[in-house]
Each structure stands twice: as C-alpha cells, then as structure tokens.
Amino acid sequence: MMVGLQTNFCIDASVKSAFERGFQVIIPAGTNSTFDNDYMDDETTYRYYNEMMWPERFAQCVSVEEAIAMMEN
C-alpha cells in the first residue's frame, strides 16, 4: 500500500518498482499529493496518475474505505 508526497516522482517510481518486482500495489484515494509543475497543476497531476496511469496497469486505486477493509481481512 503506497501513500506519500510527490505523486509524479517518489510515489510513481515506488509503484512501478514494486510492480516490476511482482508486488500487488494498492493506492488509497487521496493519500498522495504533489506540487504544480511546468506541465500540469497539482490536481491534474494527481488525477493523471491515480485515474489514468496506475489503475488496471501498475496498481489498484481504491477508496480509503476499501483499503481499510483490505487491511482488516
């Protein structure tokens, strides 16, 4: 389960590295963030990775409630 800062740097690198090593990656909604960059503002960058880049490819992006339920099971 990945959470943290710098969606487009640290989190993305960690997600892809874990995926390449065979880990099932889970990212709860709203648990990563970033700053504006030269190409996109922070919200657009967040949405790009959490809604388009990672799901159904590198990670399972779920609600916080779903993440909690996964940990309880």
KANORSUL-V297017 format. One record per run of one state. SS is the DSSP state (H for helix, E for strand, L for the rest). FROM is the first residue (numbers start at 1). LEN is the number of residues. If there is no record, write none. Layout:
((SS,FROM,LEN) (SS,FROM,LEN))
This chain:
((L,1,3) (E,4,2) (L,6,1) (H,7,14) (L,21,5) (E,26,3) (L,29,3) (E,32,2) (L,34,8) (H,42,12) (L,54,1) (E,55,1) (L,56,3) (E,59,4) (L,63,1) (H,64,9) (L,73,1))
